[in-house]
């Protein structure tokens, strides 16, 4: 008889679980339906805010103007033989002029002492 009571309890427990599961699924469906209705309301409101505009027209870029003969003729030639190096070599620069200004002894005494 004890075994029968155990199986009877197990059956009742399974029935309660099944009922609880059905209630939870029904509640989930109701929550989902409410969320869907709210989403549709938001989307329909956003659809009203969309402004119809004329479609954009993409125009191809204009071709660059041809270079004039003068530009081609007066084009600066590279100063260095290497094509990777763009700066002029230092040997092409003139030496700096000697400095003619000197600081007076009074100025040195004033700042140092």
C-alpha positions as CSV (number, residue, x, y, z in Angstrom):
1,X,0.0,0.0,0.0
2,X,2.9,2.3,0.7
3,X,4.1,1.8,-2.9
4,X,0.7,2.8,-4.2
5,X,0.7,5.9,-2.1
6,X,4.1,6.8,-3.5
7,X,3.1,6.4,-7.1
8,X,-0.2,8.3,-6.5
9,X,1.9,11.2,-5.0
10,X,4.2,11.1,-8.0
11,X,1.3,11.2,-10.4
12,X,-0.3,14.2,-8.5
13,X,3.1,15.9,-8.5
14,X,3.4,15.4,-12.3
15,X,-0.1,16.7,-12.8
16,X,0.7,19.9,-10.8
17,X,3.9,20.4,-12.8
18,X,2.0,20.0,-16.1
19,X,-0.7,22.4,-15.0
20,X,2.0,24.9,-13.8
21,X,3.9,24.5,-17.1
22,X,0.7,25.2,-19.1
23,X,0.0,28.3,-17.0
24,X,3.5,29.6,-17.5
25,X,3.3,29.1,-21.3
26,X,0.0,30.9,-21.5
27,X,1.4,33.7,-19.4
28,X,4.5,33.9,-21.7
29,X,2.1,34.0,-24.7
30,X,0.2,36.9,-23.2
31,X,3.4,38.8,-22.4
32,X,4.6,38.2,-25.9
33,X,1.3,39.5,-27.4
34,X,1.5,42.6,-25.3
35,X,5.1,43.2,-26.3
36,X,4.2,42.7,-30.0
37,X,1.3,45.1,-29.8
38,X,3.5,47.7,-28.2
39,X,6.2,47.2,-30.8
40,X,3.7,47.6,-33.6
41,X,2.5,50.8,-32.0
42,X,6.0,52.2,-31.9
43,X,6.8,51.1,-35.5
44,X,3.6,52.6,-36.8
45,X,4.4,55.9,-35.0
46,X,7.9,55.8,-36.5
47,X,6.5,55.1,-40.0
48,X,4.4,58.3,-39.8
49,X,7.5,60.3,-39.0
50,X,9.3,59.2,-42.2
51,X,9.4,62.0,-44.7
52,X,9.2,61.0,-48.3
53,X,12.1,62.6,-50.3
54,X,13.1,62.6,-53.9
55,X,15.6,59.9,-54.6
56,X,19.2,60.9,-54.7
57,X,20.8,61.3,-58.1
58,X,24.4,60.1,-58.2
59,X,26.4,62.1,-60.8
60,X,29.8,60.8,-61.9
61,X,32.7,63.1,-61.0
62,X,33.9,65.4,-63.6
63,X,37.1,64.5,-65.4
64,X,40.1,66.5,-64.2
65,X,41.1,69.3,-66.6
66,X,44.0,68.6,-68.8
67,X,47.3,70.1,-67.8
68,X,48.4,73.1,-69.7
69,X,51.5,73.1,-71.8
70,X,53.1,75.6,-69.4
71,X,52.6,73.4,-66.4
72,X,54.1,70.4,-68.1
73,X,57.0,72.5,-69.4
74,X,57.8,74.1,-66.1
75,X,57.4,71.1,-64.0
76,X,60.1,70.9,-61.3
77,X,62.5,68.2,-61.7
78,X,63.5,66.1,-58.7
79,X,66.7,67.3,-57.0
80,X,67.9,63.9,-55.8
81,X,68.5,60.8,-58.0
82,X,66.6,58.6,-55.6
83,X,62.8,58.6,-56.2
84,X,62.1,57.6,-52.6
85,X,63.7,60.6,-51.1
86,X,61.8,63.8,-51.7
87,X,63.9,66.4,-49.8
88,X,66.9,68.2,-51.4
89,X,70.3,67.0,-50.3
90,X,72.1,69.2,-47.9
91,X,75.0,69.7,-50.3
92,X,72.7,71.9,-52.4
93,X,72.2,74.3,-49.6
94,X,74.4,77.4,-49.0
95,X,76.4,77.7,-45.8
96,X,74.8,79.8,-43.1
97,X,76.2,83.3,-42.7
98,X,78.4,83.9,-39.7
99,X,76.7,85.3,-36.7
100,X,77.5,89.0,-36.2
101,X,75.5,89.6,-33.1
102,X,77.3,89.0,-29.8
103,X,75.9,89.3,-26.3
104,X,77.5,92.1,-24.4
105,X,79.4,91.6,-21.2
106,X,76.9,93.7,-19.2
107,X,74.0,91.4,-20.4
108,X,76.0,88.3,-19.4
109,X,76.8,89.8,-16.0
110,X,73.1,90.8,-15.5
111,X,71.7,87.4,-16.4
112,X,74.4,85.2,-14.7
113,X,75.2,87.1,-11.6
